[in-house]
Amino acid sequence: MQSHTVRPYHYLAYGLTDVLGAGSMAVVAGWILFFYTTFCGLSAFEATVIFGVSRLIDAVWSPLVGHVSDHIGNTWMGRKFGKRRVFLLLAVPLMPSFAVLWVSGHTFWYYFFTYLFFELVYASVLVPYNALAPEMTEDYKQRSYFSGVRMICAQTSAILAGILPKWIIDMAGGKNSPDTFLYMGIIFAGLFMVVLLVTYFFSWERDEDPAAQTTKKGSFLSGLTSLFRNIGSTLRIRAFRQHLGMYLGGYICQDIYNAAFTYFVAFVLGGSVMIAAELMGTMYFAQLVAVAAFIPLILWLQPAPSFRLASVLYAVAVIGLALLCQLRPANTMLLLYVPVLIAGLGRGGLNFIPWNIYNYIADVDEIVTGERREGVFSGVMIFTRKTAMAAAVMAVGLIFDAGGLVKGATTQSVFTQHVITIVLVAGPLLLLVFGFWVSLGFRLNKTTHAILVREIARFKAGETTPPSDADKKLLEDLTGWPYERLWGKNPVAPRSATA
C-alpha cells in the first residue's frame, strides 16, 4: 500500500463525489416518475419501459466498467491518471447530461436516450469510485471514516434534492411548472462537475505489484471472456451474499417510499408538491444527523446490530404514516413531520452501514481468491443498486397504473388512494423484515476483520494451517469455503479460470 497521511480534508474530498452518487439517485427516485407522468405526457408504463431497458443495458455496462478499472492500471492512461480516478476525470464534461433529463415537451425516445446516457455515465463514475477508499487505506477505522463522511456528503445532497424544488417554486412566485425540475437539473449538473474534480485531485491509489500488473495485462486482453464468470463468482463469497441482502433490503424499501411519497402527500392527504418537497427535505436532514451518529455507533455496536436498529426506526416511521392516514387528525400535515423525522433517522443508518461494510468485502474475497477485485465487486454493487431502484420504481408505476392512476390529474379516485397507501407502507415493511433477517447471520466487524487481515498476511507468508479452530471456523463462516480451499484453491479464484 502506498504510504499517505490521511488528513481530515482527504475524507471530505473523497466523500464529495457521492453528491453525484446519492444526489442524482435521490432526485431520480423522488421526482422523475412524477415529472414524466405530470409534465412529459408519458404514462407510468412508458416510464417503466425506460427504466427497465436501461437496467438491461447496465447489466452489461457496470460490471464491464468494474472489470476495466481492475485491469487498466497497467496501461499508460491508468499509470498516469489512476485506474479508478481516471474515470472521474473523463466524466466531468459529461455531467450536463443530467440537466437534459429534465426538459419537458419531447417524445418518449428523447427521454429514453437521455436517461440511458446519464445512467451509463453514472455507472462509469460510481463503479470505480466505490473501489477507491480500499485503495487509499487498509486501516479499518479510516475506512469507516471515509464511508461516514461520504454518507454525510450524500445526505447533504439528498437534502438539496428534497428542498431545491420548493426554493425554485418560491422564486418563481409559487408557480409549479416543469422549469422547476430543469433548473434543479442544471444546478446539480454543475455541482457534479465540481465534486468530481475535487475528489480526483485529493485522492490516491495503492501501488501496483509489478508481478500483478503482468498477470492483469494478460487477463485484460483475454479476460473479457471470463468477465461474467468472475461477476457470478462474487456471489460465492458468503459475506458478500449477506451484504447484498442487507443492502437491497435497506435500499429498495427507500426507493419504494421515495417513488410513492409524493403521490401519497399530493393525492391521499390532499397536499402539494411543495409540501412533499418540504417533508422530503426534513427527512433528508434527519438522515444527515443519523449518519453522523452512526459513524461512532457502528464502531461500538458493530455493523449488523446497527443495521437492525436502523431497520426498526424506519419500520416505526412507516407504521406511523399508516396510522396518520387511517386516523386523519385535524393537524395531519403538522403531525406528518414526526414519522418523517423518525424515517430519516432510520434511513441514515440504512444508507451508511452497507457502504461501510462494502469497504471490507474485498478483503474477504482476497483470502478466497488471493487477488484484489474491488472493481468487480463495485460493479456488482452499482448494478444491483440501480437495478433494484429501477425495479422498485417500475413496480410502483405498474401498480399505480393498475390502480387507476390518471396521469396529469389533480385528484385521484378513492381506490387509487388506497393503492398508493398500501404501496407506501407494505412494500418498505416487507423489505425491512428481509434485511433484518439477513443481518442476524452477518459476522464481519472490526474484531473479525482484524483476524481476517492477519490471516491474509499469514497466507502471503506461506502458512497453510490456521492458528486455532476458532479462527478457522470464523474464516469459513465469512467466506463460505473450507479453510483448506482458501487462497486460490477453489473455482472462485479468477486465475483458476486461466491456469
C-alpha positions in Angstrom: 0.0 0.0 0.0 1.3 3.4 -0.9 2.2 5.5 2.2 -0.1 8.5 2.6 -1.0 10.5 5.7 -4.8 10.7 5.7 -5.9 14.2 6.8 -9.5 15.5 7.5 -9.7 17.2 4.2 -9.0 13.9 2.4 -12.1 12.4 4.0 -14.2 15.4 2.7 -12.6 15.4 -0.7 -13.3 11.7 -1.2 -16.8 11.9 0.1 -17.9 14.8 -2.2 -18.3 12.6 -5.2 -21.2 10.9 -3.5 -23.0 14.2 -4.1 -23.3 12.7 -7.6 -23.9 9.2 -6.4 -26.7 9.9 -3.8 -27.8 13.3 -5.0 -28.7 12.1 -8.5 -30.4 9.0 -7.3 -32.4 11.0 -4.7 -33.6 13.3 -7.4 -34.4 10.5 -9.9 -36.1 8.2 -7.3 -38.1 11.1 -5.8 -39.1 13.1 -8.8 -38.6 11.5 -12.2 -41.6 9.3 -12.3 -43.7 12.3 -11.1 -42.0 14.5 -13.8 -42.5 12.1 -16.6 -46.2 11.4 -15.8 -47.1 15.0 -14.9 -45.2 17.2 -17.4 -43.9 15.0 -20.2 -47.1 13.2 -21.3 -45.7 9.7 -20.5 -47.7 7.0 -18.9 -46.4 5.2 -15.9 -45.9 2.2 -18.2 -43.8 4.1 -20.6 -41.7 5.3 -17.8 -41.2 1.8 -16.6 -40.0 0.8 -20.1 -37.3 3.5 -19.9 -36.1 2.2 -16.5 -36.3 -1.5 -17.4 -34.4 -1.3 -20.7 -31.8 0.9 -19.2 -31.3 -1.7 -16.5 -30.8 -4.5 -19.1 -28.1 -2.5 -20.7 -26.5 -1.5 -17.4 -26.4 -5.2 -16.5 -23.5 -5.4 -19.0 -22.1 -1.9 -18.6 -21.5 -1.6 -14.8 -19.6 -5.0 -14.4 -17.6 -4.2 -17.5 -16.5 -0.8 -16.0 -15.5 -2.6 -12.8 -13.5 -5.2 -14.8 -11.8 -2.5 -16.8 -11.0 -0.4 -13.7 -9.4 -3.5 -12.1 -7.1 -4.0 -15.1 -6.5 -0.6 -16.6 -3.7 0.2 -14.2 -1.1 -1.4 -16.5 -1.9 0.9 -19.3 -0.4 4.4 -20.0 -3.7 6.1 -19.0 -4.1 4.1 -15.9 -0.5 4.7 -14.7 -0.8 8.5 -15.4 -4.3 9.2 -14.1 -5.1 6.2 -11.9 -7.0 3.1 -12.7 -10.0 4.3 -10.6 -9.5 8.1 -10.7 -9.2 8.4 -14.5 -13.0 7.6 -14.7 -13.8 10.6 -12.5 -11.8 12.9 -14.8 -13.3 11.6 -18.0 -16.8 12.1 -16.7 -16.5 15.8 -15.9 -17.5 17.1 -19.3 -20.4 14.6 -19.5 -22.2 15.8 -16.4 -24.6 18.2 -18.2 -26.3 15.1 -19.4 -28.1 15.2 -16.0 -29.7 18.5 -16.8 -31.1 17.4 -20.2 -33.2 14.8 -18.4 -35.5 17.5 -17.1 -36.6 19.2 -20.4 -40.3 18.8 -20.9 -42.2 18.7 -24.2 -40.3 15.9 -26.0 -41.1 12.4 -27.2 -40.7 9.1 -25.5 -37.4 8.4 -27.4 -35.9 11.7 -26.1 -36.5 10.6 -22.5 -35.4 7.1 -23.2 -32.0 8.0 -24.7 -31.2 10.9 -22.3 -32.0 8.7 -19.3 -29.9 5.8 -20.7 -26.9 8.0 -21.4 -26.8 9.5 -17.9 -27.2 6.1 -16.3 -24.1 4.8 -18.2 -22.1 7.9 -17.2 -23.2 7.5 -13.6 -22.1 3.9 -13.6 -18.7 4.9 -15.2 -18.1 7.1 -12.2 -19.6 5.2 -9.3 -18.2 1.8 -10.0 -14.5 2.9 -9.8 -15.3 5.5 -7.1 -16.7 2.8 -4.8 -13.4 0.9 -5.2 -11.3 4.0 -4.3 -11.5 4.0 -0.5 -10.0 0.5 -0.1 -7.2 1.7 -2.4 -6.4 4.7 -0.1 -6.1 2.9 3.2 -6.1 -0.6 4.8 -7.0 0.8 8.3 -10.5 -0.3 9.5 -11.2 2.9 11.3 -10.0 5.1 8.5 -12.2 3.2 6.0 -15.2 3.7 8.3 -14.5 7.5 8.4 -14.2 7.6 4.6 -17.6 5.9 4.4 -19.1 8.1 7.1 -18.0 11.4 5.5 -19.1 10.1 2.1 -22.6 9.4 3.5 -22.7 12.8 5.2 -22.0 14.4 1.7 -24.6 12.0 0.2 -27.3 13.0 2.7 -26.5 16.7 2.3 -27.1 16.3 -1.4 -30.3 14.4 -0.7 -31.5 17.3 1.4 -30.8 19.6 -1.5 -32.7 17.2 -3.8 -35.6 17.4 -1.4 -35.8 21.2 -0.8 -34.5 22.6 -4.1 -37.8 22.3 -6.0 -39.5 24.3 -3.2 -36.9 27.0 -3.4 -37.3 27.2 -7.1 -41.1 27.3 -6.9 -40.9 30.1 -4.3 -38.6 32.1 -6.5 -41.0 31.6 -9.4 -43.8 33.2 -7.3 -45.4 29.9 -6.3 -45.8 28.6 -9.9 -45.3 24.8 -10.1 -44.0 24.1 -13.7 -41.6 21.7 -15.5 -39.0 24.5 -15.4 -38.7 23.8 -11.7 -37.1 20.5 -12.5 -34.9 21.8 -15.3 -33.4 24.5 -13.1 -32.8 21.8 -10.4 -31.1 19.6 -13.0 -28.8 22.4 -14.2 -27.8 23.2 -10.6 -27.0 19.6 -9.8 -25.1 19.1 -13.1 -22.8 22.0 -12.3 -22.3 20.7 -8.7 -21.4 17.2 -10.0 -18.6 18.6 -12.2 -17.0 20.4 -9.3 -17.1 17.5 -6.8 -15.6 15.1 -9.4 -12.6 17.4 -9.8 -12.1 17.8 -6.1 -12.1 14.1 -5.5 -9.7 13.5 -8.4 -7.1 16.0 -7.1 -7.2 14.9 -3.5 -7.2 11.1 -3.7 -4.7 8.4 -4.5 -4.4 4.7 -5.2 -2.2 1.9 -3.9 0.9 1.0 -5.8 0.5 -1.9 -8.2 2.6 -5.0 -7.6 4.7 -5.4 -10.8 4.0 -9.1 -10.9 0.3 -8.5 -10.5 0.5 -6.0 -13.4 1.9 -8.6 -15.7 -0.8 -11.0 -14.7 -3.5 -8.5 -15.1 -2.2 -7.4 -18.5 -2.8 -10.8 -19.9 -6.1 -11.2 -18.2 -7.3 -7.8 -19.6 -6.6 -9.0 -23.2 -8.3 -12.3 -22.6 -10.4 -11.7 -19.5 -13.5 -10.3 -21.1 -14.5 -13.9 -22.0 -14.5 -14.8 -18.3 -15.9 -11.4 -17.2 -19.4 -12.7 -16.3 -17.9 -15.8 -14.7 -16.0 -13.5 -12.4 -19.1 -11.4 -11.7 -21.0 -14.5 -10.8 -18.2 -15.7 -8.6 -18.7 -12.7 -6.3 -21.9 -14.4 -5.1 -20.0 -17.4 -4.0 -18.5 -15.3 -1.2 -20.9 -15.7 1.8 -20.2 -12.4 3.4 -21.0 -10.6 0.1 -24.3 -12.5 -0.3 -25.3 -11.4 3.2 -24.1 -7.9 2.5 -26.2 -7.8 -0.7 -29.3 -9.0 1.3 -28.9 -6.2 3.8 -28.1 -3.7 1.1 -31.1 -4.5 -1.0 -33.4 -4.8 1.9 -32.3 -1.4 3.3 -32.3 0.5 -0.1 -35.2 -0.9 -2.0 -37.6 -0.1 0.9 -36.4 3.5 0.5 -36.8 3.5 -3.3 -40.5 2.4 -2.9 -41.0 5.1 -0.3 -39.4 7.8 -2.4 -41.4 6.8 -5.5 -44.8 6.7 -3.7 -44.3 9.5 -1.1 -45.1 12.5 -3.4 -48.3 10.8 -4.7 -49.2 10.0 -1.0 -48.9 13.6 0.1 -50.5 15.1 -3.0 -53.4 12.7 -3.6 -54.0 10.8 -0.4 -53.5 13.6 2.1 -54.5 16.5 -0.2 -51.2 18.3 0.0 -49.0 19.6 -2.8 -45.6 19.0 -4.5 -44.3 21.9 -2.4 -45.3 20.2 0.9 -43.9 16.9 -0.3 -40.6 18.7 -1.1 -40.6 20.2 2.4 -41.2 16.8 4.0 -38.5 15.1 1.9 -36.1 17.9 2.8 -36.8 17.4 6.5 -36.4 13.6 6.2 -33.0 14.1 4.4 -31.9 16.5 7.2 -32.7 13.8 9.8 -30.7 11.3 7.6 -27.7 13.6 7.8 -27.9 13.7 11.6 -28.3 9.9 11.7 -25.2 9.3 9.5 -23.1 11.5 11.9 -24.5 9.4 14.8 -23.9 6.0 13.2 -20.2 6.7 12.4 -19.1 6.1 16.0 -22.1 3.8 16.7 -21.0 1.3 14.1 -17.5 1.1 15.6 -19.0 0.5 19.1 -22.2 -1.5 18.3 -20.8 -3.2 15.1 -22.4 -3.3 11.7 -25.2 -5.9 11.9 -26.7 -4.7 15.2 -26.5 -1.1 14.0 -28.4 -2.2 10.8 -31.1 -3.8 12.9 -31.5 -0.6 14.9 -31.9 1.5 11.8 -34.4 -1.0 10.4 -36.6 -0.8 13.5 -36.6 3.0 13.4 -37.6 3.1 9.8 -40.3 0.5 10.3 -41.8 2.5 13.2 -41.9 5.6 10.9 -43.7 3.8 8.1 -46.3 2.4 10.5 -46.7 5.9 11.9 -47.6 7.1 8.4 -50.2 4.4 8.0 -51.8 5.4 11.4 -51.9 9.1 10.4 -53.6 8.1 7.1 -56.1 6.0 8.9 -56.9 8.4 11.8 -56.8 11.7 9.8 -56.5 14.1 12.7 -57.2 17.8 12.1 -53.5 18.7 12.1 -52.3 15.8 9.9 -49.9 17.8 7.9 -48.1 19.0 11.0 -48.0 15.6 12.6 -46.5 14.2 9.4 -43.2 15.6 10.5 -42.9 13.1 13.4 -42.8 9.9 11.3 -40.9 11.7 8.6 -38.1 12.6 11.1 -38.0 9.1 12.5 -37.8 7.8 9.0 -34.8 10.0 8.3 -33.0 8.6 11.4 -33.6 5.1 10.3 -32.7 5.8 6.6 -29.4 7.4 7.6 -28.2 4.2 9.2 -29.6 2.1 6.3 -27.7 4.2 3.8 -24.4 4.3 5.7 -24.0 0.8 7.0 -24.0 -1.2 3.7 -21.4 1.1 2.1 -19.3 0.9 5.3 -19.4 -2.9 5.1 -18.5 -2.8 1.3 -15.0 -1.4 2.1 -14.1 -4.7 3.8 -15.7 -7.2 1.3 -12.7 -7.2 -1.0 -10.6 -8.4 2.0 -12.9 -11.4 2.4 -12.6 -12.1 -1.3 -8.8 -11.8 -1.2 -8.5 -14.6 1.3 -10.6 -16.7 -1.0 -9.0 -15.8 -4.4 -5.6 -14.4 -3.5 -6.4 -11.3 -5.6 -7.8 -7.9 -5.2 -11.1 -7.4 -7.1 -12.6 -4.2 -5.7 -13.7 -3.1 -9.2 -15.7 -6.3 -9.9 -17.5 -6.1 -6.5 -18.2 -2.4 -7.1 -19.7 -3.2 -10.5 -22.0 -5.8 -9.0 -23.0 -3.3 -6.2 -23.8 -0.5 -8.6 -25.6 -2.8 -10.9 -27.7 -4.3 -8.1 -28.4 -0.8 -6.7 -29.6 0.7 -9.9 -31.5 -2.5 -10.9 -33.2 -2.5 -7.5 -34.1 1.2 -7.8 -35.4 0.8 -11.3 -37.4 -2.3 -10.4 -38.9 -0.6 -7.4 -39.9 2.5 -9.4 -41.2 0.2 -12.2 -43.2 -1.8 -9.8 -44.7 1.3 -8.2 -45.6 2.7 -11.6 -47.2 -0.5 -12.8 -49.2 -0.9 -9.6 -50.3 2.7 -9.8 -51.4 2.2 -13.4 -53.3 -0.9 -12.5 -54.8 1.0 -9.5 -56.3 3.6 -11.9 -53.8 6.5 -11.6 -54.8 9.2 -14.1 -51.7 11.0 -15.5 -51.8 14.8 -15.2 -54.8 14.8 -12.9 -55.0 16.9 -9.8 -57.1 14.3 -7.9 -57.4 10.5 -7.9 -60.1 8.1 -7.1 -60.5 6.6 -3.5 -59.4 3.2 -4.8 -56.3 4.7 -6.3 -55.6 6.5 -3.0 -55.8 3.1 -1.1 -53.4 1.6 -3.6 -50.9 4.4 -3.1 -51.1 4.0 0.7 -50.6 0.2 0.6 -47.6 0.6 -1.7 -46.0 3.2 0.6 -46.5 1.1 3.8 -46.4 -2.6 2.8 -43.5 -2.5 0.4 -41.0 -1.0 2.7 -42.1 -3.1 5.7 -41.6 -6.4 3.9 -38.1 -5.4 2.7 -37.1 -4.2 6.1 -38.1 -7.6 7.6 -36.0 -9.3 4.9 -32.9 -7.2 5.6 -33.3 -7.6 9.4 -33.4 -11.4 9.0 -30.3 -11.5 6.8 -28.3 -9.3 9.3 -28.8 -12.0 12.0 -26.1 -14.2 10.4 -23.6 -11.4 9.4 -20.4 -11.6 11.4 -18.0 -9.2 9.6 -17.0 -6.4 12.1 -13.9 -4.7 13.5 -12.8 -7.7 15.5 -13.3 -10.3 12.8 -11.8 -8.1 10.2 -8.6 -7.8 12.2 -8.4 -11.7 12.3 -9.1 -11.7 8.5 -6.3 -9.3 7.7 -3.9 -11.3 10.0 -4.8 -14.5 8.2 -4.2 -12.9 4.7 -0.7 -11.9 5.9 -0.1 -15.5 7.1 -1.2 -16.9 3.7 1.1 -14.5 1.9 3.9 -15.7 4.1 3.3 -19.3 3.1 1.3 -20.5 6.1 -1.3 -23.1 5.3 -2.7 -24.1 8.7 -5.0 -21.9 11.0 -3.6 -20.7 14.3 -6.8 -22.0 16.1 -10.1 -23.8 15.5 -11.9 -20.6 16.3 -10.1 -18.7 13.6 -10.7 -21.5 11.1 -14.4 -21.5 11.9 -14.6 -17.7 11.6 -12.9 -17.6 8.2 -15.1 -20.4 6.9 -18.2 -18.5 8.1 -17.2 -15.3 6.4 -16.1 -16.9 3.2 -18.4 -19.9 2.9 -15.5 -22.0 1.9 -13.5 -24.7 3.8 -10.2 -23.4 5.2 -8.2 -25.8 3.1 -9.7 -24.3 -0.1 -8.9 -20.7 0.6 -6.2 -18.6 -1.1 -6.9 -19.6 -4.7 -7.5 -23.3 -4.1 -11.1 -23.0 -5.4 -13.1 -22.2 -8.6 -13.9 -18.7 -7.3 -10.3 -17.5 -8.0 -10.1 -15.7 -11.3 -6.6 -17.2 -12.0 -8.0 -20.7 -11.8 -10.0 -20.0 -14.9 -6.9 -19.1 -16.9 -4.5 -21.6 -15.3 
